[in-house]
Amino acid sequence: MKPDTGVRATTQMQAPQVKSTSDLVVVDMSHYQPTPDWQALIDDGIVGVIHKATEGTSYKDPTLFERARPAMDAGLKWSTYHFLRPGDMREQMDWYLNTIDPVQGERVCLDHEDSGVSLADLKEAVSYLIADPRGLQVTIYSGHVIKEQLSSGKDVYLAENTSLWLAQYSSTPSWPTATWPQWTLWQFTENAAVPGISGNVDGNRFNGTPENCARWFGPAGSEPAPSPEPAKIVNIAIDTDDGVEVRVTVNGELL
């Protein structure tokens, strides 16, 4: 992002540790939330902040730049998102990129929750970002809209060029697994109580360790590539004759 506004991802300090991988590690916000006590977020184990930057072709969040530098100076990772509206996707992406002026390998997010934005529109926006010579990393934020648009089908382009930031307020996530075998970020609540933020805020979990969450924020190339750590499940089916005793040993221990 623009150095003259003090927003530059490459100067970010190492992200803090969180208590466990199931904890809330990322908050997303806009001008609707009051400016946090950044150090209090650090102390509570928050790794990073994703802040609204732009919407459509003319709106810019008025608090974006005044918050970015203090947050990063405190040690938080930082990224931004653009809220997609129906209309010219190229115009919107120009507005977004010209506003944030991203550094090489910066992560950018597309907020896809307006059903008037088609799957073709979304892919056009992604392709515009991917074509940018700065090698941007692209994440899609969506919930029921992307589920309905993809259904059970696989979109190869999105699978190869984006990661999923799932919006679903439930105890168990569900998402278009044919396109994204794993979600990367999960917004599981809009009522997270976080020390340092007055009122509730959106809470997000990362599908991996806090260290990989920090790497995921990027920018790409400044740290090793992220490797989210999904839960591993081994399913075993055994058919035997009656009277046959079955013993199963896992990692040397008899179950």
Residue frames as qw, qx, qy, qz and C-alpha x, y, z in Angstrom:
[[0.000, 0.886, 0.463, 0.000, 0.00, 0.00, 0.00],
 [0.309, 0.845, -0.011, 0.436, 0.99, 3.61, -0.39],
 [0.631, -0.082, -0.384, 0.669, 4.20, 4.47, 1.50],
 [0.062, 0.337, -0.076, 0.936, 3.22, 8.14, 1.75],
 [0.614, -0.504, -0.159, -0.587, 0.18, 7.14, 3.81],
 [0.275, -0.505, 0.720, -0.388, 2.26, 4.94, 6.08],
 [0.893, 0.029, 0.310, -0.324, 0.67, 1.70, 4.89],
 [0.475, 0.584, -0.645, -0.134, 3.36, -0.74, 3.86],
 [0.953, -0.225, -0.055, -0.197, 3.07, -4.44, 4.56],
 [0.787, 0.321, -0.396, 0.349, 6.78, -5.16, 4.25],
 [0.088, 0.529, -0.487, 0.689, 7.54, -3.25, 7.43],
 [0.763, -0.471, -0.116, -0.427, 5.26, -5.35, 9.63],
 [0.201, -0.532, 0.759, -0.317, 6.70, -6.84, 12.78],
 [0.260, 0.011, -0.964, -0.049, 6.46, -10.54, 13.61],
 [0.593, -0.424, -0.310, -0.611, 2.90, -11.55, 14.51],
 [0.383, -0.432, 0.625, -0.526, 2.09, -12.53, 18.09],
 [0.179, -0.022, -0.983, -0.013, 1.26, -16.03, 19.29],
 [0.626, -0.312, -0.100, -0.708, -2.29, -17.10, 20.11],
 [0.549, -0.372, 0.632, -0.400, -3.39, -19.53, 22.75],
 [0.562, 0.052, 0.821, 0.081, -4.48, -22.31, 20.36],
 [0.057, -0.002, 0.660, 0.749, -5.38, -22.84, 16.71],
 [0.063, -0.596, -0.787, -0.146, -9.09, -22.88, 17.57],
 [0.162, -0.621, -0.329, 0.693, -8.94, -19.34, 18.96],
 [0.336, 0.914, 0.227, 0.013, -10.10, -16.21, 17.22],
 [0.655, -0.265, 0.195, 0.680, -6.94, -14.92, 15.52],
 [0.200, 0.171, 0.377, 0.888, -8.14, -12.38, 12.93],
 [0.173, 0.664, 0.517, -0.511, -10.63, -9.52, 13.18],
 [0.268, 0.361, 0.485, 0.750, -12.13, -7.71, 10.22],
 [0.087, -0.685, -0.440, 0.575, -13.49, -4.22, 10.53],
 [0.280, 0.598, 0.353, 0.663, -14.48, -0.97, 8.88],
 [0.019, 0.356, -0.180, 0.917, -15.27, 2.56, 10.00],
 [0.633, -0.511, -0.358, -0.458, -18.35, 1.21, 11.77],
 [0.793, -0.415, -0.335, 0.294, -16.13, -0.07, 14.58],
 [0.192, -0.966, 0.170, -0.003, -14.30, 2.44, 16.79],
 [0.486, 0.636, -0.560, 0.215, -10.52, 2.45, 16.46],
 [0.889, -0.347, -0.291, 0.069, -9.15, -0.32, 18.70],
 [0.378, -0.792, 0.479, 0.013, -6.39, -0.34, 21.25],
 [0.733, 0.481, -0.471, -0.097, -3.97, -2.18, 18.99],
 [0.118, 0.451, -0.813, 0.349, -1.71, -3.34, 21.80],
 [0.614, -0.089, 0.560, -0.549, -4.70, -4.87, 23.59],
 [0.879, 0.346, -0.117, -0.307, -5.42, -6.91, 20.45],
 [0.476, 0.529, -0.682, 0.167, -1.82, -8.08, 20.43],
 [0.205, -0.349, 0.753, -0.518, -2.00, -9.02, 24.10],
 [0.764, 0.074, 0.391, -0.508, -5.16, -11.04, 23.46],
 [0.567, -0.104, 0.779, 0.247, -3.44, -13.06, 20.74],
 [0.611, 0.726, 0.229, -0.217, -4.88, -11.46, 17.62],
 [0.681, -0.056, 0.436, 0.585, -2.58, -12.08, 14.64],
 [0.206, 0.051, 0.414, 0.885, -4.00, -9.69, 12.07],
 [0.300, 0.582, 0.380, -0.654, -6.65, -7.26, 10.89],
 [0.277, 0.306, 0.672, 0.616, -8.48, -7.18, 7.56],
 [0.066, 0.536, 0.298, -0.787, -9.92, -3.72, 7.03],
 [0.489, 0.719, 0.491, 0.052, -12.41, -2.44, 4.50],
 [0.361, -0.223, 0.271, 0.864, -10.75, -0.32, 1.85],
 [0.222, 0.173, -0.334, -0.900, -13.26, 0.37, -0.91],
 [0.445, 0.399, 0.770, -0.223, -16.72, -0.39, -2.28],
 [0.525, 0.770, 0.357, -0.063, -18.05, -0.08, -5.81],
 [0.629, 0.448, 0.138, 0.620, -16.26, 2.58, -7.85],
 [0.066, 0.743, -0.021, 0.666, -16.29, 5.61, -5.56],
 [0.638, -0.733, 0.000, -0.235, -16.37, 4.70, -1.86],
 [0.544, 0.351, -0.596, 0.475, -13.22, 4.63, 0.30],
 [0.639, -0.610, -0.442, 0.157, -13.31, 3.84, 4.01],
 [0.046, 0.909, -0.123, 0.396, -12.31, 7.09, 5.72],
 [0.613, -0.709, 0.334, -0.099, -10.51, 5.32, 8.59],
 [0.961, 0.225, -0.067, 0.149, -8.35, 2.99, 6.48],
 [0.599, 0.528, -0.290, 0.528, -5.06, 4.84, 6.36],
 [0.233, -0.708, 0.347, -0.569, -5.19, 6.44, 9.78],
 [0.854, -0.373, 0.260, -0.252, -5.47, 2.96, 11.31],
 [0.922, 0.318, -0.198, 0.099, -3.07, 0.95, 9.17],
 [0.397, 0.608, -0.496, 0.477, 0.25, 2.34, 10.38],
 [0.400, -0.523, 0.520, -0.544, -0.50, 2.19, 14.14],
 [0.952, -0.071, 0.135, -0.266, -1.82, -1.37, 13.76],
 [0.864, 0.375, -0.249, 0.225, 1.26, -2.58, 11.91],
 [0.149, 0.657, -0.503, 0.541, 3.62, -0.70, 14.20],
 [0.661, -0.440, 0.390, -0.466, 2.02, -2.54, 17.12],
 [0.206, -0.319, 0.923, 0.072, 2.91, -5.84, 15.43],
 [0.674, 0.350, 0.549, -0.349, -0.35, -6.81, 13.77],
 [0.309, 0.097, 0.737, 0.593, -0.57, -8.22, 10.26],
 [0.297, 0.547, 0.184, -0.761, -2.71, -6.13, 7.92],
 [0.217, 0.193, 0.780, 0.555, -4.81, -6.71, 4.81],
 [0.317, 0.280, 0.092, -0.902, -7.74, -5.02, 3.09],
 [0.346, 0.350, 0.860, 0.131, -10.93, -5.91, 1.26],
 [0.205, 0.078, -0.304, -0.927, -13.07, -4.46, -1.51],
 [0.464, 0.346, 0.691, -0.433, -16.86, -4.83, -1.32],
 [0.115, 0.068, 0.740, 0.659, -18.04, -5.89, -4.79],
 [0.430, 0.486, 0.379, -0.660, -21.15, -4.28, -6.22],
 [0.646, 0.503, 0.548, 0.174, -22.92, -5.02, -9.54],
 [0.216, 0.938, -0.094, -0.255, -21.35, -3.06, -12.37],
 [0.631, 0.673, -0.363, 0.134, -18.02, -2.77, -14.13],
 [0.892, -0.394, -0.034, 0.218, -15.55, -5.10, -12.40],
 [0.671, 0.278, -0.031, 0.687, -12.50, -3.53, -14.01],
 [0.058, -0.742, 0.006, -0.668, -13.54, -0.09, -12.84],
 [0.722, -0.662, -0.011, -0.200, -13.99, -1.42, -9.32],
 [0.899, -0.161, -0.016, 0.407, -10.62, -3.17, -9.31],
 [0.427, 0.523, -0.033, 0.737, -8.94, -0.02, -10.60],
 [0.341, -0.774, 0.013, -0.533, -10.54, 1.94, -7.78],
 [0.876, -0.482, -0.008, 0.034, -9.43, -0.64, -5.21],
 [0.832, 0.045, 0.006, 0.553, -5.85, -0.93, -6.45],
 [0.271, 0.627, -0.009, 0.730, -5.38, 2.80, -6.95],
 [0.504, -0.777, -0.002, -0.378, -6.59, 3.35, -3.39],
 [0.837, -0.516, 0.159, 0.084, -4.34, 0.84, -1.63],
 [0.394, 0.786, -0.476, 0.020, -1.42, 0.84, -4.11],
 [0.935, -0.332, 0.124, -0.028, -0.34, -2.67, -3.03],
 [0.160, -0.703, 0.673, 0.166, 3.24, -3.81, -2.58],
 [0.490, 0.325, -0.771, -0.243, 4.68, -6.85, -4.35],
 [0.402, -0.048, -0.909, 0.097, 2.91, -10.01, -3.26],
 [0.273, -0.095, 0.451, -0.844, 0.34, -8.27, -1.06],
 [0.031, 0.353, 0.935, -0.015, -2.81, -10.14, -0.08],
 [0.310, 0.002, -0.075, -0.948, -6.06, -8.57, -1.28],
 [0.183, 0.275, 0.914, -0.236, -9.62, -9.72, -0.50],
 [0.274, -0.170, -0.461, -0.827, -12.87, -9.50, -2.45],
 [0.316, 0.162, 0.685, -0.636, -16.07, -9.25, -0.40],
 [0.290, -0.048, -0.721, -0.628, -18.60, -11.22, -2.46],
 [0.086, 0.304, 0.842, -0.438, -21.96, -11.04, -0.67],
 [0.429, 0.434, 0.043, -0.791, -24.09, -9.03, -3.11],
 [0.642, 0.219, 0.734, 0.033, -26.12, -11.59, -5.10],
 [0.501, 0.827, 0.098, -0.233, -26.26, -9.11, -7.98],
 [0.049, 0.717, -0.660, -0.221, -22.57, -9.87, -8.62],
 [0.952, 0.189, -0.109, -0.215, -22.50, -13.00, -10.78],
 [0.856, -0.288, 0.317, 0.288, -19.91, -15.74, -10.72],
 [0.660, 0.512, 0.204, 0.511, -18.63, -14.44, -14.06],
 [0.034, -0.935, 0.067, -0.348, -18.29, -10.96, -12.51],
 [0.691, -0.669, 0.268, 0.044, -16.35, -12.38, -9.58],
 [0.854, 0.008, 0.318, 0.412, -13.96, -14.25, -11.85],
 [0.433, 0.759, 0.105, 0.474, -13.43, -11.13, -13.95],
 [0.294, -0.911, 0.188, -0.218, -12.46, -9.22, -10.80],
 [0.822, -0.417, 0.337, 0.189, -10.10, -12.01, -9.73],
 [0.785, 0.340, 0.259, 0.448, -8.48, -12.20, -13.16],
 [0.185, 0.904, -0.025, 0.383, -7.88, -8.45, -13.11],
 [0.504, -0.797, 0.321, -0.090, -6.10, -8.72, -9.78],
 [0.886, -0.138, 0.363, 0.253, -4.13, -11.80, -10.83],
 [0.658, 0.599, 0.171, 0.423, -2.96, -9.98, -13.97],
 [0.154, -0.976, 0.142, -0.065, -1.49, -7.16, -11.88],
 [0.654, 0.523, -0.457, 0.299, 2.32, -7.25, -12.24],
 [0.195, -0.627, 0.545, -0.521, 2.80, -7.04, -8.46],
 [0.457, 0.063, -0.885, 0.056, 1.91, -10.72, -8.00],
 [0.457, -0.330, 0.300, -0.769, -1.04, -10.20, -5.66],
 [0.087, -0.104, -0.979, 0.149, -2.51, -12.97, -3.52],
 [0.438, -0.210, -0.243, -0.840, -6.31, -13.09, -3.85],
 [0.010, 0.175, 0.914, -0.365, -8.83, -14.27, -1.26],
 [0.349, -0.372, -0.491, -0.707, -12.60, -14.43, -1.71],
 [0.156, 0.068, 0.695, -0.699, -14.89, -13.65, 1.22],
 [0.538, -0.097, -0.402, -0.735, -18.36, -15.11, 0.84],
 [0.409, -0.049, 0.789, -0.455, -21.04, -17.26, 2.41],
 [0.607, 0.381, 0.662, -0.221, -24.37, -18.37, 0.94],
 [0.470, 0.759, -0.127, -0.432, -23.84, -16.40, -2.30],
 [0.187, 0.565, -0.769, -0.233, -20.79, -18.38, -3.41],
 [0.381, -0.009, 0.910, -0.165, -22.39, -21.63, -2.23],
 [0.600, 0.560, 0.439, -0.365, -25.45, -21.00, -4.36],
 [0.427, 0.767, -0.307, -0.369, -23.42, -19.90, -7.38],
 [0.128, 0.492, -0.853, -0.114, -21.02, -22.86, -7.30],
 [0.907, -0.115, -0.045, -0.403, -23.39, -25.47, -5.87],
 [0.875, -0.304, 0.360, 0.107, -21.56, -28.81, -6.03],
 [0.765, 0.601, 0.010, 0.233, -19.54, -27.92, -9.11],
 [0.657, -0.424, 0.114, 0.613, -15.83, -27.16, -9.26],
 [0.344, 0.939, -0.019, 0.011, -14.52, -23.90, -10.65],
 [0.867, 0.048, -0.026, 0.495, -10.98, -24.66, -11.69],
 [0.313, 0.653, -0.062, 0.687, -9.98, -21.02, -12.13],
 [0.442, -0.761, 0.129, -0.457, -11.03, -20.03, -8.63],
 [0.940, -0.329, 0.009, 0.090, -9.49, -23.19, -7.20],
 [0.796, 0.186, -0.014, 0.576, -6.12, -22.41, -8.74],
 [0.300, 0.508, -0.012, 0.808, -6.03, -18.67, -8.10],
 [0.347, -0.608, 0.095, -0.707, -7.82, -17.91, -4.85],
 [0.227, -0.073, -0.876, 0.420, -8.30, -18.98, -1.25],
 [0.378, -0.601, -0.558, -0.429, -11.62, -18.99, 0.60],
 [0.021, -0.083, 0.531, -0.843, -12.57, -16.75, 3.50],
 [0.289, -0.421, -0.822, -0.253, -15.84, -18.36, 4.57],
 [0.276, -0.208, 0.274, -0.898, -18.64, -16.37, 6.20],
 [0.631, -0.296, -0.646, -0.313, -20.90, -18.67, 8.19],
 [0.285, -0.450, 0.491, -0.689, -22.19, -18.12, 11.71],
 [0.920, -0.163, -0.211, -0.288, -22.53, -21.68, 12.95],
 [0.662, -0.584, 0.469, -0.013, -20.69, -24.25, 15.02],
 [0.693, -0.041, 0.630, 0.348, -19.65, -26.24, 11.95],
 [0.177, 0.583, -0.308, -0.731, -18.57, -24.75, 8.61],
 [0.693, 0.354, 0.614, 0.135, -19.86, -25.87, 5.22],
 [0.082, 0.728, -0.292, -0.615, -18.47, -24.58, 1.93],
 [0.804, 0.534, -0.125, -0.230, -17.97, -25.45, -1.80],
 [0.665, -0.496, 0.530, 0.174, -15.41, -28.21, -1.21],
 [0.812, 0.403, 0.338, 0.254, -15.14, -29.11, -4.89],
 [0.365, 0.856, -0.061, 0.360, -13.51, -25.72, -5.54],
 [0.021, -0.686, 0.552, -0.473, -11.76, -25.23, -2.19],
 [0.699, -0.109, -0.702, 0.085, -10.98, -28.53, -0.40],
 [0.468, -0.443, -0.521, 0.560, -10.35, -26.46, 2.73],
 [0.042, -0.964, -0.163, -0.206, -11.43, -23.04, 3.90],
 [0.547, 0.316, -0.326, 0.703, -8.51, -20.81, 4.83],
 [0.039, -0.072, 0.419, -0.904, -10.25, -18.24, 7.03],
 [0.265, -0.510, -0.797, -0.186, -13.65, -18.73, 8.68],
 [0.194, -0.273, 0.196, -0.922, -15.73, -15.80, 9.92],
 [0.335, -0.266, -0.903, 0.039, -17.71, -17.72, 12.51],
 [0.208, -0.704, -0.584, 0.346, -19.31, -14.84, 14.42],
 [0.172, 0.670, 0.148, 0.707, -20.24, -11.20, 14.15],
 [0.508, -0.792, -0.056, -0.332, -20.39, -10.84, 17.92],
 [0.776, 0.019, -0.388, 0.498, -16.83, -11.48, 19.06],
 [0.369, -0.928, 0.007, -0.046, -15.85, -9.67, 22.24],
 [0.771, 0.269, -0.175, 0.551, -12.20, -8.67, 21.89],
 [0.454, -0.718, -0.143, 0.508, -10.26, -6.71, 24.52],
 [0.315, -0.297, 0.294, 0.852, -9.30, -3.38, 23.01],
 [0.089, -0.252, -0.592, -0.760, -12.38, -3.05, 20.80],
 [0.316, 0.149, 0.459, -0.817, -15.49, -1.27, 22.09],
 [0.760, 0.289, 0.060, -0.579, -18.53, -3.35, 21.17],
 [0.832, 0.017, 0.549, 0.073, -18.61, -6.58, 19.22],
 [0.204, 0.664, -0.527, -0.489, -16.64, -7.31, 16.07],
 [0.907, 0.287, -0.226, -0.209, -16.44, -10.02, 13.40],
 [0.523, -0.572, 0.631, 0.014, -14.30, -12.93, 14.55],
 [0.774, 0.493, -0.348, -0.192, -12.29, -15.21, 12.27],
 [0.781, -0.389, 0.476, 0.109, -10.38, -18.46, 12.67],
 [0.346, 0.657, -0.601, -0.296, -7.46, -19.51, 10.49],
 [0.988, 0.036, -0.018, -0.147, -7.23, -23.09, 9.28],
 [0.769, 0.317, -0.347, 0.434, -3.72, -23.69, 10.61],
 [0.607, -0.380, -0.342, 0.608, -1.17, -22.40, 13.06],
 [0.075, -0.937, -0.129, 0.316, -0.76, -18.76, 14.11],
 [0.372, -0.489, 0.485, 0.623, 2.64, -18.76, 12.40],
 [0.316, 0.250, 0.749, 0.526, 1.07, -19.84, 9.11],
 [0.086, 0.865, 0.489, -0.073, -1.65, -17.26, 9.58],
 [0.195, -0.813, 0.157, 0.526, 1.04, -14.58, 9.73],
 [0.334, -0.195, 0.690, 0.611, 2.64, -16.02, 6.58],
 [0.288, 0.575, 0.739, 0.203, -0.74, -16.12, 4.85],
 [0.031, 0.919, 0.198, -0.341, -1.10, -12.37, 5.34],
 [0.720, 0.466, 0.143, 0.494, 2.18, -11.99, 3.49],
 [0.619, 0.603, -0.209, -0.457, 3.36, -10.31, 1.46],
 [0.978, 0.148, 0.122, 0.078, 4.28, -13.35, -0.60],
 [0.683, 0.546, -0.222, 0.432, 8.01, -13.85, -0.90],
 [0.097, -0.739, 0.405, -0.530, 8.88, -12.19, 2.40],
 [0.534, -0.346, 0.688, -0.348, 8.31, -15.41, 4.35],
 [0.109, -0.038, 0.972, 0.206, 7.91, -19.12, 3.55],
 [0.425, -0.190, -0.529, -0.710, 4.71, -19.99, 1.73],
 [0.565, -0.230, 0.437, -0.661, 1.72, -20.70, 3.98],
 [0.387, 0.021, -0.903, -0.184, 0.60, -24.24, 4.58],
 [0.618, -0.316, 0.149, -0.704, -2.79, -24.33, 6.31],
 [0.063, 0.178, -0.966, 0.177, -3.17, -27.40, 8.47],
 [0.682, -0.193, -0.253, -0.658, -6.57, -28.99, 7.96],
 [0.679, -0.298, 0.577, -0.343, -7.82, -31.66, 10.31],
 [0.317, 0.324, -0.847, -0.277, -6.75, -35.15, 9.17],
 [0.773, -0.053, 0.385, -0.502, -9.31, -37.94, 9.25],
 [0.161, 0.263, -0.918, -0.250, -8.67, -41.60, 8.41],
 [0.792, -0.001, 0.132, -0.596, -11.77, -43.69, 7.72],
 [0.050, 0.278, -0.957, -0.064, -11.41, -47.46, 8.09],
 [0.819, -0.002, 0.007, -0.574, -14.07, -50.03, 7.21],
 [0.017, -0.324, 0.945, -0.037, -13.54, -53.66, 8.23],
 [0.840, -0.019, -0.153, -0.521, -15.77, -56.61, 7.27],
 [0.010, -0.366, 0.916, -0.162, -15.17, -59.89, 9.13],
 [0.572, -0.212, -0.755, -0.241, -16.81, -63.23, 9.73],
 [0.655, -0.641, -0.025, -0.400, -18.75, -63.80, 12.93],
 [0.905, -0.400, -0.008, 0.146, -16.57, -64.72, 15.86],
 [0.686, 0.323, -0.088, 0.647, -13.44, -62.98, 14.55],
 [0.388, -0.795, -0.186, 0.427, -11.89, -60.60, 17.05],
 [0.479, 0.719, 0.082, 0.497, -10.65, -57.36, 15.50],
 [0.528, -0.659, -0.090, 0.528, -7.82, -55.40, 17.09],
 [0.426, 0.812, 0.098, 0.387, -6.72, -52.01, 15.72],
 [0.610, -0.471, -0.064, 0.635, -3.41, -50.37, 16.65],
 [0.290, 0.901, 0.123, 0.298, -2.82, -46.67, 15.94],
 [0.154, 0.796, -0.406, 0.422, 0.67, -45.24, 16.44],
 [0.343, 0.268, -0.815, 0.383, 1.58, -48.20, 18.59],
 [0.316, -0.048, 0.606, -0.728, -1.49, -48.01, 20.82],
 [0.069, -0.274, -0.941, -0.188, -4.23, -50.64, 20.81],
 [0.363, -0.218, -0.072, -0.903, -7.67, -49.09, 20.45]]
